[in-house]
Amino acid sequence: MSYTCETAGHFYLYQVIARWEQYQSRLKKKPDDIEAISEYFPFKVYFLNAPQPLFKGKSYDEDREIAEGCHRHIKKIFTELDEYRAFELLRNGRDRSKYLLIKTAKIIAMTCTHAALRRRDLVELGFKYDNVLMEEAAQILEIETFIPLMLQTPEDGYNRLKRVILIGDHHQLPPVIKNMAFQKFSNMEQSLFTRFVRLGVPSIQLDAQGRARPSLCSLYSWRYKTLGNLSHVVTWPKFKVANPGLFYDYQLINVEDFNGVGESEPNPYFYQNLGEAEYCVALFMYMRLLGYPASSISILTTYNGQKHLIRDVIEKRCAENPFIGKPDKITTVDRYQGQQNDYIILSLVRTKTVGHLRDVRRLIVAMSRARLGLYVFARVGLFQNCFELRPAFSQLMSRPMNLFLAPNEKYPSQRPVGVLPSCKPLIMNDMPQMAQYVYNLYADRVQQMERLEKMKKPISNNKKQQDEENKKKNNKDDKAKKSVESSLVPPGVDAVDVKKEQMIVNEIEMTEN
């Protein structure tokens, strides 16, 4: 006999239902008979592990409800087995996934690209849905937005789709169009979400953010009509304390030419800035030496060339160092849209022209990735004159443009947010000074650890000596004990034989007792 969902269905039909119907017909013949409910109940043995007595015997309606509840419990078991029956017939994963997609799934998640690739299969399966929810809709091509709306065949000439919800931010980056003609003259970078907003279609705009400190939020809140703060960005413990080792929670650090070179372009549009890359890595190493978790720090830049350069510097300086390691992410601002981290180190790279950061939407993405700390490395003289960036850079430039450190603090911080450190700031005027300071700080940390190791060694050596002395003492005691035992043994008798005799005597005494 094979135990399958199919045989379970036959058992339920011919054994369970048949007996239950017979039980109900017997009760109809004896209405209001309490004893008949328990006497004729057909599933007593199955419910023996239930709290006893199963039936209270006080009320006919109460006992009848208990019997009905027991039947519902059994029925639920066989109903679930019937739902699994399809998986006995569908042997491969593809068929099973299609069955789940059509019959049981309530929420299905996919990308617009996947919807386009699988549209024919979904239509042939008879896929049905009533609502579509699109996240990051402002970053999806207009034509891509229509694909998820057409994954089912109309019924009687009408599409059963009832509701489409688009969620996005048209103040951030649009879809990526590499062809400049299509991008600028055909306006293909405009998403359907942005088109609806510009046409005045009624929309709901969020008026409170829950990601960043209020001070960091002010760097980009000017772009939104009414953007406040949720209560937890003030009340949660991590938002209540300042960033240890740093005077400010955000700062714009001016980076001059390093060895007479600012930005470089080894390949067309492959922009790099070695001074900013080294400065960013030096700050990351400093934060790690203070105890910041590497997973809480991300390094962003506005160009792919700088991203690869920073990765190379990290590989050389930090990757194999157990004290420092790698940051959580090293990537571009465009790639990081939709993500966030506690501390963001940002490199703007350019020293000759502003470049594509002139697009305010890219600036908004860059300023809004950090939760607790944002540190921007740039050529201040270049970006301060850009009209499009002025609202954000005017706030950044209200603070000193040299990096202010408080090296006597450790992570996690005990200093309340908004309170400056009690010590004088250690001001970093340029990248070489910062790099040298981090090198010295690292050397000091290594020396401290070596001193601690040396202090531990005498303690461990003393412990070893004490253990050896105890071992020698125990050996001496064992020898003395053996000599006493041997002195009690008569001449010509082996000590081992005496021990065996003594053990036999002890066993005999125990059995007698």
N, C-alpha and C positions, 0 to 999 in steps of 0.2 A: 504493500500500500504506500503510495507516495503522498507526502504531506504538501499540498499545494493550495493556492487560493481557490482553485476550481473545486477541489474535493471539499474544502471548507464551506463553499457555497452550497454544495449538495447536502452536506451534513446539517447546515443551518435550515435548509428547506424541509428535509425529511425527518429530522430529529427534534430540532429546537422549536420551529414554528408549529409542527404537528402536535407536540406535547403541550405547547402553550395554548393552542386553540382548544384542545381537549380539556385542559385545566379550566379555561374560561366557561366552557359549556357546563362543566360540573358545578361551578359556583353559581351559575344562573338557576340551577335546580334547587339550590339551598341558599336563598338570599338571607342576609343578616346572620349567617352562621359563622361565627368567628373561628371556631375550631376547624371548619372545612378549609379555610384559607391555608393554614399550616399543614393540615393533613394531606391535601391533594397537591401541594406545591411540588412541581416536578424537578426542581433544581436544588434540592436540599444538600445533596452531597457536594455540589460545586461550591456552595456558599458555607461550607463547614469552617473555613478559616476566617469568616466574618464574625464580628462580635455576637456572642450568643446570649440569650435566645434571639433568633432572627426576628421572630414575631412576638410582640409584646402581649397580645391577648387581651388588651383593654378595650379597644375600639375596632369595629369592623372596618370603618373608613381608613383608620391608621394602618392596619395590617394589609388592607388591599393596596394602599399606596406603596407600602414596602415591597409587596410582590411586583407591582408595576415598575418600581425602581430597579429591582433585580433584573427584570426582563429588559429594561432599557440599557442596562449595563452590558448584558450579553449581546444585544442587538448592535450596540456601538462597536464591539469587538469585530463582529462579522462584517459590519459596514466598512470598517477600515481595511479589512482583508480584501473586500471586493474592490476597493479603490486601488489596491496594490496589484490586482490581477493582471492589469495591462502590462506590468513590468515582467511578468512571466512569458508573455507572448512577444514583447519587444526586446530583442536580445542585445542590440548594440546601443551605444550611448547616444548616437545621433537621433535614432527613432524615439528613445525615451525622452530626450530633451524636447523634441517636437511635440510629444504628447503632453508634457508638462506645460509647454508654451501655450498650447491650444486649450487645454482642459482645466488646469489648476492654477496657473500663475495669475496673481492679482496685480503685481507690479513688475514691469520688465524694463531693465536699464540697458541702453546701448548708445553708441555714438552715432552721429549723423552719417559718418562715413560707412559704418557697419550697416546702417539701415539702407544705404544706397547699394551696397554690395549684395545684400541678402533680400532685396525687395521682391524679386521674382519668386523666391522660395516662400517668403511670408505670405504673399498673395495667393499662391497655389495651395498653401496649407489652410486657407480660410481664416487667417488671423483676424481677430476682432478686438477693437478697443474704442473707448468713448472719450478719453482724455489724454492730452499730450502735455508734458511739462518739460520745457527746455531750459537748462541751466547754462550760464555764460552765453546767452543768446545774442549779446551785442558783439561777440567775437566769432559769429558764424556767418558764412556767406549767405546772401539773400536766397540764392537758389538752393543751398543746402538746407535751409530752414523748411522748405516745402516738402522735402523728401519724406521725413517722418509722418507727414500728414496724409501720405498716399500709399499706405502699406496694406490697405484692405479694399476689397471689391465693393462698390456701392450696392445697396439693396433697394430694389424698385426704383432705381435712378437717383437715390438719395444716399449721401455719405452719412454713416451713423455717428461720425465725430461730433461731439457736443461742445467740447471746451479745449482751448489752446492757451497755455500759460507760459509766457516768456519772462525769464528772470535774467537780468544782466545789468551792466553799467555802461552807458554810452559815453561816459566821461573817461573811460579807460580805453585800452588799445583796441582798434578795429580788427577785422579779419586781415590775414596776411595775403597781399597780392604782389607778386614779384615783378610782374610786367607793369612798368610805369605808365604806359599808355592806357591799359585797362584800369589801373588804379586811379589816375587823375582825371582822364577825359571820359571814361565810361562810368566812373563813380562806382566801380564794383566793390570797393572796400566798405561801402555803406551796407550795414546789416539791415534785415527787415525790422529788427527791434528799433534801430536808430531812425529808420524811415517813419515808423509809427509815431515816435516821439516828436519828430520834426513836423509831422502832419497834424499834430495836436490830438491824437487819439488819447482818450482818458487813460492815465497811468497812475500807479501808486509809487511814490518815492519814499524810501526809508529815511527817517529823520533822526536816527540814533545809531551809533556804531559801538561795537563791543570788542574791538580788536586791540586798540592802542591806548596808551596814556593820553589824557586830554591835551597835553603839551605837544605830543607828536601828531595828534589829530589836527591841530591848528595849521599844520604845514600843508594840508590838502583840503580842509573843510571849506575854504574860501570858494572852491569850485562848485560846491553844492548849495542849494538855496537855504535849507535849514538842516544842518547836520549837528546833532548834539551827541551826548555820550550816555551809554547805559550805566547803571549804578555800579556794576561790578568792576569797571575800570578804575574806580576810586576805592572801593571797599575790599577787594580781594587782596590777600597778603602780598603777593608778588608785585602788585601795583603800588603798594604803600611804601616800599623801600626804594632807595636810590640805587643807581648802578655803581657797585663798588669799584674803587680805583680810578673812576672817571668823574670829573667835576660836573658834567652836564649829561642829560639824557639824550640830547642830540647836538651835533656840532658840525659845522662846515670847516674843513681843514684845507688851507691853501697849500698847494704843492708846486714848487718852482721846478725849473729844469734840473735834471740830474745828469752830471757830467756834460752840461751844455746841451742836453737833448730833452725835448718835451715829448710830444706825440711822435710816433714813427709809423711808417706804412710799408712794411716789407713786401706786401702784396697789395694789389688794388682793393681798397675798402677794408683792408685787414689792419685796423688801427690798434696800436699798442702804446703803452706809456709805462716804461720800466720804473720810474720814480714812484708813481702811484701804486704800482703792483707791489713793490717792496714795502711801501708805507702801510698798505692794507695788511700784508702778511705780518709785518712787525706788530701792528695793533692786535691782530689775532693771537700771536704768540704771547704778547703781554697779558691779554685777557685769560688765556689758558694757564699761564703761570700764576695768576691770582686765584684760579680755581673755577673759572667759568666752564660749564660743560660744553664740549665741542658740538654737541647736537643742538645747542641753542644759538649757534652763530652761523650765519650764512654770508657769503661774499658775493655781491652782485656787481655787474658792470654793464655798460650800454653797448659794448661791441664784442663780437666773437673773438677777435684777435687778442683783446685784453683778457678774456676768459681763459684762453689757452695759456697765455703768459703767466697769469696768477696760478693756474694749476701746476705749471712747471716749477714756479718758485716754491709752492707748497710741497711738491714732491721732493725738492732738493733740501728744504729747510726743516720740514715738519713731519712728513709722512711716516718715516721710520722711527721717529722719536716718541718713545712711550709717554713722555711728559706732555706732549703737545698734540700730535695726531692731526687729523684733517677736519675741516669744518663740515657742517651738515650738507651744504650745497655750495658749489662754485658755478655760477651760471649767469646768463644775461637777464636783464630786466624783462624782456619780452617773454622769455621762457618761464619766468617765475610768476607771471600773472596768475592769480587764483591761489597762490601759496603765501605763507607767512612764517615768521620766526621771531624769537624774542629779541635778538640783536642782529642788525643788518649793517654790514660794512659795504659802502657803495663807492665805486670808482667811475667817474664821468669821462675819463680818458683824454678828451680833446683839449688842445691848447692853442689851435689856430682858428678854428671856426666852431660854432656851437654844434653843428651837425644835426642829427635827427632827434636830439633831445629838445629841439625847438617845438616839437609836437607836444602840446600841453598834456595830452592823454598819456604819453610815455612818462612824463614827469609825475603825474598823479599815481601811476602804478609804482614808480620807484619810491616815492615818499610814503606810500601806504602799506609797505610790506612788513614794517617793524612793529612789534608790540611794546617793547620796553626801551630800546635804544637804537638810534640811527646815527651813523658817523659817515659823512660824505667827504670824499677826497676829490678835489677839483682845482682848476686854475680859476680862482675867484675873479680876477680881473677880466676874464673872458665872459663868464656867465652872468656877472652882475649887470652887464649892459644889455642883456637880452630882455626885450619888453615882455615876451610871453611868459618868461620864468620869474618875473619880478615879484609877484605876490609871495611865492615860496622863498625866494632867495633873500628878500628883504628881512624875513624872519630869521633865516639861517645866519645872515650877516649881523644880526643884533647881538650875537655872542662872539667871543674872541675867535679868531681864525687860525690860531695855533692850538695844537692839542694840549689840553690841560689834564694832568694826571694826578692821582692821589695814591701813590704806591704803598702807603702804609695800611691800606684797607685790603680785606680779603673777601672772597665770595664764600657764603652768601652775606649780603650787606645787612648791617644793623642801623644804618643811617636813614632817617625818614626822607621820603621824596620831597623835593623842594628845599632841603637844607643842604648848604654847601659843606664840604669837609672842613674839619677844624684846622687842618694843617695848611701850610702854604702850597699853592699848586706847583707841580713840576712841569714847566712849560717846554714843549718840544717845538723848536723853531724850524726844523727841517727833517727830512727822512734819514740822513746819515746819523744825526743825533739820536733819533728814536731807535734805529737799528743797533747802535752801540750800547744804548741803555738797556735794551732787551737782552743783548748778549751778556752784559755784566750781571743783569738780574738772573739770568739763567745760570751763569757760573756760580753766583751766590747760593742759589737753590741746590745745585749739585754739591757744593762744599758743605752746606748744612746737612744734607743727607749722608755724606761721608762721615761727618762728625758723629751723627746719630748711630751709624753702623759701628764706629769705633767704640762708642760708649756701650753698645750692646755686647760687643765681643768679650770684654772682661767679665761681664755678668755671666755670659754663657760659659766662659772658661772656668770661672769659680764653680759654676753648677756642675760642670764635667768633673772637676777635681773632687767635689763633694760626693758625686755619684761613685767615682772610683774608690774613694775611701770607704764608703758604705759597703761597696761590693767586697773589698778586701776584708772588712770587719765581719761580714756575713760568712765569708769563706773560712775565716779563722774560727768562728763559732761552730760552723759545721764540722771542721776538723776536730775541735775539742770534744764535740758531742760524740763523734765517731770513736775517738780514743777512749772516752768513758764507757761507751757501749762495748768496745772490744775488751776493755779491762774486766768487764762483768762476765764475759764468756769464758767457760772453763777451758784449760789447755787441751788441744787436740780436737776441738769442736768448731766448726765454721760458723761465723757470725750470721751468714745468710740462712743457714739451717735453723739457727735459734729464732730468727725473725719469722720464718715460715711457721715454726711450731707455735710461736706466740700468736700469730694471726689465726691459726686453726683453733687455738684455745679460746680466743675472743669470740669467734663465730659460734663455737659450741655453747659458750655462756649466753650469748644473745638468743640462741634458739631455745635454751632452757627457760630463760626469762619470759 
